[in-house]
Amino acid sequence: MASLTGTGVPTIDDVREARSFIAAHLPLPTPLLRSEGLAAALTLDVRLKLESLLPTSAFKVRGGVNLVGRDPTARAGVMGASTGNHGQSLAWAGRLFSVPVTIFCPVGSNPIKLASMRALGATVVEHGADYDEARLECERRAADAGARYVHSGNEPYLIAGVATATLEVLEAWADVDALVVPIGGGSGASGVTVVAKALAPRVEVIGVQAEGAPAGYLSWRDGQLRTTDAARTFADGLATRSAFALPQRILRELLDDFVLVSDDELRRAMRALLLDAHVVAEGAGAAATAGAWKLRDRLRGKRVALWVSGANATGPSLADALAAGGLTG
């Protein structure tokens, strides 16, 4: 079994151990919803993995609980950088296990996520213009303080934790043919591939990223870590300029396909989820739906699970989504 420290790649046994631990603390499994309306809109046989119904309304809390609750180095307190969902996961787990948490966020971050982190008891420091600037400042301060810094992607405990959702999908829908997942830093998607390729190698795993923040895609395509000069997307959960080493190590070996989607496609997918499936999704949470629409000709005739990874959508972003119109093309 891989060691869940350093840069070790988590195994299927690590994921099973994570599920045994987090099941006592989270309302699992999350639903796998069949929406006739969305299936008709996409012209595909799809089901929605509603990670958005977890505490913090996002998938990352699985990883936060697994790391903060099980990693001995986290017990004195943790620091992390986040646009919101990673920070919320650490804050929620910190409150659960009485561990102090400090989160660095870009100035102007999603106000819903900022308020949630503060309400959960985390110390929130707003710094920098984007995630990467906040991350660099967090890394500097954590090193100065000798604190446990929790990277949002290069953490085996986090990957093993979020990977538990894939166990649930494969158990609930044994005939599934494809899993479509959003990719920001890649912790979620890499976890999906670890489980899918261990238990159901025939199942295709497809990653979806914003075309305005394509560092993960470029790194996967080129076989080496890439950075971009900016992250130009409203979807804060996808807005990173840098690819992460551990997720990319896994994705390069195991991910089957990778697609980029525009912000307009993300907004249209948010609208379709809301109106056709009655599911609220933030931009990153709608990425899998946008990707499935873009790949609908290739996916037609297959049974496809779409991750709805988060529901922390602001009022203005929902208004923009409703104004974007229906899925077209």
VENMO-V168620 format. One record per backbone hydrogen bond with DSSP energy under -1.0 kcal/mol. NH is the residue of the N-H (numbers start at 1). CO is the residue of the C=O. E is the energy in kcal/mol with one decimal. If there is no record, write none. Layout:
NH;CO;E, NH;CO;E
This chain:
8;5;-1.6, 15;11;-1.8, 16;12;-2.2, 17;13;-2.3, 18;14;-2.2, 19;15;-2.4, 20;16;-2.1, 21;17;-1.7, 22;18;-3.0, 23;19;-2.0, 24;21;-1.0, 25;22;-2.1, 26;22;-1.6, 28;26;-1.6, 33;48;-2.8, 39;35;-2.5, 40;36;-2.2, 41;37;-2.1, 42;38;-2.6, 43;39;-1.2, 44;39;-1.6, 46;44;-1.1, 47;304;-1.9, 48;33;-3.0, 49;306;-2.9, 50;31;-2.3, 51;49;-2.0, 52;308;-1.0, 53;50;-1.5, 54;51;-1.6, 57;54;-2.5, 59;309;-2.3, 61;58;-1.1, 62;59;-1.8, 64;60;-2.1, 65;61;-2.4, 66;62;-1.8, 67;63;-2.7, 68;64;-2.5, 69;65;-1.9, 70;66;-1.1, 71;67;-2.8, 74;71;-2.0, 75;72;-1.1, 77;74;-1.3, 78;100;-2.4, 79;148;-2.3, 80;102;-2.2, 82;104;-2.6, 88;84;-2.7, 89;85;-2.0, 90;86;-2.1, 91;87;-2.6, 92;88;-2.9, 93;89;-2.2, 94;90;-2.9, 95;91;-2.2, 96;92;-2.0, 97;93;-2.4, 99;94;-2.6, 102;78;-1.9, 103;123;-3.0, 104;80;-2.7, 105;125;-2.7, 107;128;-2.8, 109;106;-1.3, 114;110;-2.2, 115;111;-2.4, 116;112;-1.9, 117;113;-2.4, 118;114;-2.2, 119;115;-2.5, 120;116;-1.8, 121;118;-1.5, 122;117;-2.2, 123;101;-2.7, 125;103;-3.1, 127;105;-3.3, 134;130;-2.1, 135;131;-2.9, 136;132;-2.2, 137;133;-1.8, 138;134;-2.3, 139;135;-2.8, 140;136;-2.1, 141;137;-2.5, 142;138;-2.8, 143;139;-2.1, 144;140;-2.2, 145;141;-2.2, 146;142;-1.1, 147;142;-2.1, 150;79;-3.3, 155;153;-1.8, 159;155;-2.2, 160;156;-2.7, 161;157;-2.0, 162;158;-2.5, 163;159;-1.8, 164;161;-1.3, 165;162;-1.3, 166;163;-1.3, 168;164;-1.4, 169;165;-1.8, 170;166;-2.5, 171;167;-1.9, 172;168;-2.1, 173;169;-2.4, 176;173;-1.8, 177;303;-2.9, 178;303;-1.9, 179;204;-3.0, 180;305;-2.8, 181;206;-2.6, 183;208;-2.8, 190;186;-2.4, 191;187;-1.7, 192;188;-2.0, 193;189;-2.2, 194;190;-2.0, 195;191;-1.8, 196;192;-2.8, 197;193;-2.4, 199;195;-2.4, 200;196;-2.9, 203;200;-2.3, 204;177;-2.6, 206;179;-2.9, 207;257;-2.5, 208;181;-1.8, 209;259;-2.1, 211;261;-3.0, 213;210;-1.7, 218;214;-2.9, 219;215;-2.2, 220;216;-2.3, 221;217;-2.8, 222;218;-2.5, 223;219;-1.7, 228;241;-2.2, 232;212;-2.9, 233;231;-1.2, 236;234;-1.4, 238;235;-2.3, 240;238;-1.7, 243;226;-1.3, 248;244;-2.1, 249;245;-2.3, 250;246;-1.7, 251;247;-3.2, 252;248;-2.7, 254;250;-2.2, 255;251;-2.2, 256;205;-1.5, 257;205;-1.5, 259;207;-2.5, 261;209;-2.2, 266;262;-2.1, 267;263;-2.4, 268;264;-2.4, 269;265;-2.0, 270;266;-2.4, 271;267;-2.2, 272;268;-2.4, 273;269;-2.6, 274;270;-2.2, 275;271;-3.0, 276;272;-2.5, 279;273;-2.4, 282;310;-1.9, 286;282;-1.2, 287;284;-1.2, 290;286;-2.3, 291;287;-2.7, 292;288;-2.4, 293;289;-2.1, 294;290;-2.1, 295;291;-2.0, 296;293;-1.3, 299;295;-2.1, 300;296;-1.2, 302;299;-2.4, 304;45;-2.8, 305;178;-2.7, 306;47;-3.0, 307;180;-2.3, 308;49;-2.6, 311;57;-2.5, 313;311;-2.0, 318;314;-2.1, 319;315;-2.4, 320;316;-2.4, 321;317;-1.9, 322;318;-2.5, 323;319;-1.8
